[in-house]
Amino acid sequence: MASNNDKHVRPESSDRRPRGNSFIYVGTVVLLVITVVAFVFVPAMGSMGGEGGDLTFGSWNGKPIAFAQGGYFASQVQQVKAQYESQGYKDSGDQFFAYQVWRRAFENTAVHLALLDYADKVGIAASESYIDAQMVKHPAFQESGAFSKRKYREASDSYKLSLRKDIALSSVKSRYVSDSVGYVTSQAEIAFLKAMAQSRRSIEFVAVPFASYPDEERAAFAEANADSFRRARLSKVTVSSSEKDAKQILAQVRSGALSFEDAAKNHSKDPYASKGGDMGLRYAWELAGDLKDAAALGAVLALPAGSVSDVVETIAGAWAFYRVEEAPSRPDLASAELLKSVSDYMNRNEKGRIEDWAIARATSFAAAAKADFAAAVAAAGYSVKATSPFPLNYGDALDIGYFSLLGSLDAETLPELRGADSNERFLQAVFSLEAGEVSAPVVHNDNAIVIRVKEINTAADGELDLLEAYYPMVVQQNASSELASAILADPLLKDDFIAAFSRAFAQAD
């Protein structure tokens, strides 16, 4: 029997879908249920039959999910395997290929059993008259486009009984799904989506990256905050058990009964233990992030070389003491290492300062660009990037794995704009502008971006008609997928798949 569940349970999609205006791919909408996993191939599984010809992979509400020749699970294995192979993924005797096929077949079977269980509980059943009507329409009994009494008579009773059972099961599942997650799209909803898709803008933009924050600004910041950029060479012992234990170990170190290095190697619980506690050179701001009390850091850095500190509490809830190997030194403002440390510090603690700088530069550029974009670019020395036309499709609202019914912003080669289709301020800026207009700076992906609308295009009526035709299908598919996901997460499902598959594969080897 052909499964109705393939459209509900989808494997992980690959990242190969075309972007931008994708209506030309709409013919593949009929294959939405066949989103394919990108496989890594390993050895094929042989016969899955255990003793008695079946193997149990779990259960739904106490009913076993078992593989048996001629059963639903077995038919799903064959169908899923054929489906994957039709997409170009061949069974070359790989364990991982087998795993993907059997796992999806297991999930399809679990959903199948759950839907039948749900349908039975609410009293859904297929009438004999309905089954009769479907039998008359079945392709096995058609000849020259009409029902053939001859073909029907020639079919075996067992085949016809099996077919009737399949029709009955399929119909009750479909009825339950329709009643549970059926969704009727309104004309207002479709009109809204068509309005989103109708207007498309292509843009060019200039980005002022936060990473271009000048070194001289970083050096000035370090000079103004010199205490945070002092460096000291320290060693450290960290005790996680208790403050009392830490103080006892410290007393042994101070008395000479235990060397600092041995204390670190034998008692310390941190990355420096194997090196006798040696932390190397550390900036004050780095150490500040380790200690619960800021005053404790000042006390440590005030010690002369060779001194051992008191026990101090760390931010992680442990206790530590330090030995000063080299007393703190003032920052070398010309050091490339210092500038990197300043950059790390500012990215963590002073991001707003960098953002303000980038916005100020972008604002100045935008003011000049409104008069003459090309001249402003040339004067500032910025590079310009551009997009293909895209609609107002917030968050890829109708992204279907391989393509989008609305089309979408293609940012694959534009790292500055990755994720911009979910940035409301960015989309507002783009779609509030007329052709040729320039935006105020928009912050995205650590860039201050100035946008110019190059062109505004209008979708053809035929494209919008396709959107209207296929949108209800997409909505229904998504709702069905959510139902399947809920079933697979339900405590009524006992999932022993990995263990069963491993046993079967071991037997096959």
ZAMARGU-4260 file (C-alpha; in steps of 0.2 Angstrom, whole numbers, plus 5000, padded with zeros to 4 digits):
<rodrens>
0) 5000/5000/5000 | 5006/5017/4996 | 5010/5027/5012 | 5001/5043/5017 | 5015/5046/5029
5) 5029/5051/5018 | 5023/5068/5017 | 5022/5069/5036 | 5040/5063/5041 | 5054/5072/5031
10) 5072/5068/5033 | 5084/5082/5036 | 5086/5093/5020 | 5102/5096/5011 | 5108/5114/5008
15) 5107/5114/4989 | 5091/5123/4986 | 5091/5138/4973 | 5088/5154/4981 | 5080/5171/4976
20) 5065/5171/4964 | 5061/5152/4963 | 5044/5151/4955 | 5052/5142/4940 | 5055/5127/4952
25) 5037/5126/4957 | 5034/5111/4947 | 5044/5102/4960 | 5032/5106/4973 | 5023/5089/4970
30) 5039/5082/4977 | 5040/5092/4993 | 5038/5076/5003 | 5055/5069/4996 | 5067/5081/5004
35) 5083/5070/5004 | 5097/5068/5017 | 5115/5070/5012 | 5122/5053/5015 | 5139/5048/5021
40) 5141/5030/5015 | 5146/5015/5025 | 5141/4994/5024 | 5124/4988/5019 | 5113/4979/5030
45) 5108/4962/5025 | 5092/4952/5031 | 5083/4961/5045 | 5073/4945/5049 | 5077/4938/5066
50) 5070/4921/5073 | 5052/4920/5066 | 5056/4932/5052 | 5052/4948/5063 | 5062/4960/5073
55) 5054/4973/5086 | 5061/4991/5085 | 5049/4998/5098 | 5030/5000/5101 | 5016/5012/5100
60) 5004/5012/5115 | 5010/4994/5118 | 5008/4988/5100 | 5025/4982/5093 | 5033/4991/5079
65) 5040/4975/5071 | 5048/4971/5054 | 5040/4956/5046 | 5039/4951/5028 | 5023/4957/5020
70) 5020/4969/5034 | 5018/4988/5034 | 5036/4991/5041 | 5043/4980/5027 | 5033/4990/5014
75) 5040/5006/5021 | 5058/5000/5020 | 5055/4996/5001 | 5046/5012/4998 | 5059/5024/5007
80) 5073/5015/4999 | 5066/5017/4982 | 5062/5035/4986 | 5080/5039/4991 | 5087/5030/4976
85) 5076/5040/4964 | 5085/5055/4971 | 5101/5048/4966 | 5107/5040/4983 | 5111/5022/4978
90) 5112/5007/4990 | 5130/5002/4988 | 5130/4991/5003 | 5132/5004/5017 | 5127/5004/5035
95) 5123/5022/5035 | 5112/5022/5020 | 5103/5007/5028 | 5101/5016/5044 | 5093/5031/5035
100) 5081/5020/5026 | 5076/5010/5041 | 5075/5024/5053 | 5063/5033/5042 | 5053/5017/5039
105) 5052/5015/5058 | 5046/5033/5060 | 5033/5031/5046 | 5027/5015/5054 | 5025/5023/5071
110) 5015/5037/5064 | 5004/5025/5055 | 5000/5015/5070 | 4997/5031/5080 | 4985/5038/5067
115) 4975/5022/5067 | 4975/5022/5086 | 4969/5040/5086 | 4956/5036/5073 | 4949/5021/5082
120) 4947/5031/5098 | 4936/5044/5090 | 4927/5031/5080 | 4933/5034/5062 | 4929/5020/5050
125) 4929/5017/5032 | 4912/5011/5025 | 4910/4997/5013 | 4902/5008/5000 | 4917/5020/5001
130) 4929/5005/4999 | 4919/4998/4984 | 4920/5015/4976 | 4939/5016/4978 | 4941/4999/4972
135) 4932/5003/4956 | 4944/5018/4953 | 4960/5008/4958 | 4973/5008/4943 | 4975/4989/4945
140) 4957/4987/4938 | 4957/5000/4924 | 4957/4997/4906 | 4956/5011/4893 | 4952/5023/4906
145) 4937/5013/4914 | 4934/5000/4927 | 4937/4982/4919 | 4927/4968/4926 | 4938/4956/4918
150) 4954/4962/4927 | 4944/4962/4943 | 4938/4944/4941 | 4956/4939/4936 | 4963/4946/4952
155) 4965/4934/4967 | 4954/4935/4982 | 4969/4938/4993 | 4975/4952/4983 | 4958/4961/4983
160) 4956/4958/5002 | 4973/4965/5005 | 4969/4980/4993 | 4952/4983/5003 | 4962/4983/5019
165) 4974/4996/5013 | 4961/5007/5006 | 4952/5006/5023 | 4967/5010/5033 | 4973/5024/5022
170) 4956/5032/5022 | 4954/5032/5041 | 4971/5040/5043 | 4968/5053/5030 | 4951/5057/5038
175) 4959/5059/5055 | 4973/5070/5049 | 4961/5080/5039 | 4950/5083/5055 | 4965/5086/5066
180) 4976/5097/5056 | 4965/5102/5041 | 4967/5121/5038 | 4957/5131/5026 | 4967/5146/5019
185) 4957/5162/5018 | 4957/5173/5003 | 4963/5187/5014 | 4978/5177/5019 | 4982/5172/5001
190) 4980/5190/4996 | 4992/5196/5009 | 5005/5183/5003 | 5003/5189/4985 | 5006/5207/4990
195) 5022/5201/4999 | 5028/5192/4983 | 5022/5205/4971 | 5035/5219/4974 | 5054/5214/4973
200) 5068/5225/4976 | 5086/5223/4971 | 5098/5233/4982 | 5116/5238/4983 | 5125/5242/4999
205) 5140/5247/5008 | 5145/5239/5025 | 5156/5247/5038 | 5162/5232/5048 | 5165/5233/5067
210) 5181/5224/5063 | 5188/5240/5055 | 5188/5249/5071 | 5205/5258/5070 | 5220/5252/5080
215) 5223/5270/5086 | 5206/5270/5094 | 5210/5254/5103 | 5227/5261/5109 | 5218/5276/5115
220) 5206/5265/5125 | 5220/5255/5132 | 5229/5271/5138 | 5213/5277/5146 | 5210/5260/5155
225) 5228/5256/5158 | 5225/5246/5174 | 5214/5233/5165 | 5228/5230/5153 | 5242/5227/5165
230) 5250/5210/5163 | 5257/5199/5176 | 5265/5181/5175 | 5256/5170/5188 | 5254/5152/5194
235) 5238/5146/5201 | 5231/5132/5212 | 5212/5129/5211 | 5203/5118/5224 | 5185/5113/5220
240) 5181/5103/5236 | 5180/5117/5249 | 5188/5133/5255 | 5194/5124/5270 | 5204/5111/5259
245) 5211/5126/5249 | 5217/5134/5265 | 5225/5118/5271 | 5234/5116/5255 | 5240/5134/5255
250) 5246/5132/5273 | 5257/5117/5267 | 5264/5127/5253 | 5268/5142/5264 | 5276/5131/5277
255) 5287/5123/5264 | 5280/5105/5267 | 5273/5105/5249 | 5279/5114/5234 | 5268/5125/5224
260) 5271/5115/5209 | 5266/5099/5217 | 5251/5107/5225 | 5245/5111/5208 | 5249/5094/5200
265) 5241/5084/5214 | 5227/5095/5220 | 5222/5108/5207 | 5207/5106/5196 | 5210/5118/5182
270) 5219/5118/5164 | 5236/5124/5172 | 5238/5109/5185 | 5249/5098/5173 | 5261/5113/5171
275) 5263/5115/5190 | 5250/5129/5190 | 5259/5140/5177 | 5246/5152/5169 | 5259/5162/5159
280) 5256/5181/5156 | 5238/5186/5159 | 5230/5203/5157 | 5221/5210/5172 | 5205/5211/5163
285) 5206/5192/5160 | 5209/5188/5178 | 5195/5199/5183 | 5183/5187/5174 | 5189/5173/5185
290) 5187/5180/5202 | 5170/5183/5212 | 5177/5198/5221 | 5185/5212/5211 | 5195/5218/5227
295) 5203/5201/5227 | 5211/5204/5210 | 5218/5220/5216 | 5226/5211/5231 | 5234/5198/5220
300) 5241/5210/5208 | 5248/5221/5222 | 5259/5207/5228 | 5278/5207/5224 | 5286/5194/5214
305) 5288/5177/5223 | 5273/5180/5234 | 5258/5168/5237 | 5241/5176/5239 | 5227/5171/5251
310) 5213/5159/5246 | 5201/5168/5235 | 5184/5163/5228 | 5182/5160/5209 | 5167/5165/5199
315) 5164/5146/5196 | 5162/5142/5215 | 5179/5135/5218 | 5194/5142/5228 | 5211/5147/5222
320) 5227/5155/5227 | 5241/5162/5216 | 5259/5165/5216 | 5266/5180/5207 | 5280/5175/5196
325) 5283/5192/5188 | 5275/5208/5195 | 5262/5217/5184 | 5269/5229/5170 | 5261/5244/5162
330) 5254/5241/5144 | 5265/5243/5129 | 5253/5254/5118 | 5263/5250/5103 | 5262/5231/5105
335) 5252/5221/5092 | 5248/5208/5106 | 5241/5222/5117 | 5230/5228/5103 | 5223/5211/5101
340) 5219/5210/5119 | 5211/5227/5118 | 5200/5220/5103 | 5195/5205/5113 | 5191/5215/5128
345) 5181/5228/5119 | 5171/5214/5109 | 5166/5207/5125 | 5163/5222/5136 | 5163/5238/5125
350) 5154/5232/5109 | 5142/5247/5110 | 5157/5259/5108 | 5163/5250/5092 | 5145/5250/5086
355) 5143/5269/5089 | 5159/5272/5079 | 5153/5261/5064 | 5136/5270/5064 | 5144/5287/5064
360) 5155/5282/5049 | 5140/5275/5040 | 5129/5290/5044 | 5142/5301/5037 | 5143/5291/5021
365) 5124/5289/5019 | 5122/5308/5020 | 5134/5310/5005 | 5127/5295/4996 | 5110/5302/4996
370) 5116/5316/4984 | 5127/5304/4973 | 5130/5286/4979 | 5144/5282/4967 | 5153/5298/4971
375) 5152/5294/4989 | 5158/5277/4987 | 5173/5283/4978 | 5177/5296/4990 | 5176/5285/5005
380) 5185/5270/4997 | 5171/5258/5001 | 5167/5242/4991 | 5149/5240/4985 | 5139/5223/4985
385) 5123/5220/4977 | 5108/5207/4978 | 5097/5200/4965 | 5078/5205/4967 | 5069/5198/4982
390) 5052/5200/4990 | 5047/5204/5007 | 5048/5187/5014 | 5051/5188/5032 | 5061/5174/5039
395) 5059/5164/5023 | 5041/5161/5028 | 5037/5149/5014 | 5054/5141/5012 | 5051/5123/5006
400) 5069/5116/5008 | 5074/5117/4990 | 5065/5133/4986 | 5054/5146/4992 | 5036/5150/4985
405) 5039/5168/4988 | 5057/5169/4983 | 5070/5175/4995 | 5085/5185/4999 | 5100/5176/4992
410) 5114/5180/5004 | 5124/5164/5001 | 5139/5175/4995 | 5135/5190/5005 | 5140/5187/5023
415) 5135/5204/5028 | 5117/5200/5024 | 5116/5182/5031 | 5100/5181/5042 | 5094/5198/5036
420) 5078/5190/5030 | 5074/5189/5048 | 5080/5207/5053 | 5064/5217/5054 | 5074/5234/5054
425) 5083/5228/5038 | 5067/5223/5029 | 5058/5239/5034 | 5073/5250/5028 | 5073/5241/5011
430) 5054/5240/5008 | 5051/5258/5013 | 5063/5265/5000 | 5059/5270/4982 | 5071/5266/4968
435) 5087/5276/4970 | 5084/5281/4988 | 5097/5278/5001 | 5094/5271/5019 | 5100/5277/5036
440) 5113/5264/5043 | 5106/5247/5048 | 5116/5237/5061 | 5117/5218/5056 | 5130/5205/5058
445) 5143/5217/5066 | 5141/5229/5052 | 5133/5246/5050 | 5125/5244/5033 | 5119/5258/5021
450) 5107/5252/5008 | 5102/5259/4991 | 5087/5252/4981 | 5093/5249/4963 | 5077/5243/4956
455) 5059/5238/4960 | 5051/5224/4950 | 5034/5217/4950 | 5030/5198/4949 | 5021/5192/4934
460) 5003/5186/4937 | 5007/5168/4932 | 5019/5167/4947 | 5007/5174/4959 | 4994/5162/4953
465) 5006/5148/4956 | 5008/5154/4974 | 4989/5154/4976 | 4988/5136/4969 | 5002/5128/4980
470) 5001/5138/4996 | 4987/5127/5004 | 4997/5112/5000 | 5012/5119/5009 | 5002/5124/5024
475) 4994/5107/5025 | 5011/5098/5024 | 5018/5109/5038 | 5003/5105/5049 | 5005/5086/5045
480) 5023/5087/5049 | 5020/5095/5066 | 5007/5081/5069 | 5020/5068/5065 | 5033/5077/5076
485) 5021/5077/5090 | 5018/5058/5088 | 5037/5054/5088 | 5039/5064/5104 | 5024/5056/5112
490) 5028/5045/5128 | 5017/5032/5121 | 5031/5029/5108 | 5044/5017/5114 | 5059/5019/5103
495) 5071/5005/5103 | 5077/5008/5085 | 5096/5010/5088 | 5098/4994/5099 | 5087/4984/5087
500) 5096/4990/5071 | 5113/4987/5079 | 5109/4969/5083 | 5102/4966/5066 | 5117/4974/5058
505) 5128/4964/5068 | 5119/4948/5063 | 5120/4954/5045 | 5139/4955/5046
</rodrens>
